[in-house]
């Protein structure tokens, strides 16, 4: 998943509690704020045999697998090292290595041996908690540790129509005939408007003052290739691909009946004129590129500065080249933790970890070791594709 396919905005100002909404341009499922949307507190756990799959509010998923001690863990993702799922009192509780807990205390659905549980509490290591109130598959209230809460109203299609705070202020949401979020009206009556193309991907955002401050331009793949800001400044996004389907001048059909039964993959001819990069430039040159796996991205900012990132087969960044042409690289452990980083001057820093995923030693480029003080963190959103 490309970073530019997701747009996240607060659906309320950062009071306690708060509510984020997330939009995926390639999303097809109607979420709480229309097609392709979720909100951050809508976290669900899927109970399926010996696996527990947690789906985050932005669509990210991670899997915990049953271990010999009866607990559930993920042993391969760096951001999940030290996290353990148990069921004290019969209630599934995910404890992170920093001591915070997520409690999945409500059953949303159960069929054919698969159960969906909803997140009811997020408790930090000092005991402060955020509490979700569910009605069916809807979150109807989000309460902070002081008891103040946001309330959420819905329409018949399970889409949020209003979010109200404890003193009666509200933000209101309206949708178009295709189920896309069309307008958001703030407590002062200002309305932000959203427009979409024929494939229901966001094309423009116009703020409450009537200023067109964001425009997205897509290729046939559905990826954002070009983006204009309110001041006219432009970003361009290029995607290095493998396994993509392409057509245009210089592309030859090498296999019209793939043994796998898949789509026809168009490859470059002997002159390598068929591109493997999904970009605005190639679209303008007449190439149609769809599908494929992103192995690298390039972002060109309004000043023409180019930043390129490459990914390994697991989707993690392993090298970045900045606008000055300086490249830094990263090697990863089997658990996707950073084993070493090399800067543009070739200086290498190495990292070691304990079984819980905490850094136990850092060795600098001068081969001087440092033992860091305990500072547990988690980052389960590091995969950028």
Secondary structure, DSSP 8 states (H G I E B T S, - for coil): --GGGEEEEESS-S-SS--EEEEETT--SEETTEETEEETT--EEEEETTEEEEE-TTS-EEEEEE-TTS-EE-SS-GGGTT-EEE-GGG-EEEE-TTS-EEEE-EEEEEETTEEEEE--EEE-TTS-EEEEEEETTEEEEEE-TTS-EEEEEE-TTS-EEEEE-TTS-EEEEEE-TTS-EEEEE-TTS-EEEEEE-TTS-EEEEE-TTS-EEEEEEE-TTS-EEEEEETTS-EEEEEEEEEEEEEESTTEEE--SS-TT-----EEE-TT--S--EE-HHHHHTT-EEEEEEEEEEEEE-TT--EEEEEE-TTS-EEEEE-TTS-EEEEEE-TTS-EEEEE-TT--EEEEEE-TTS-EEEEE-TTS-EE---------TT----
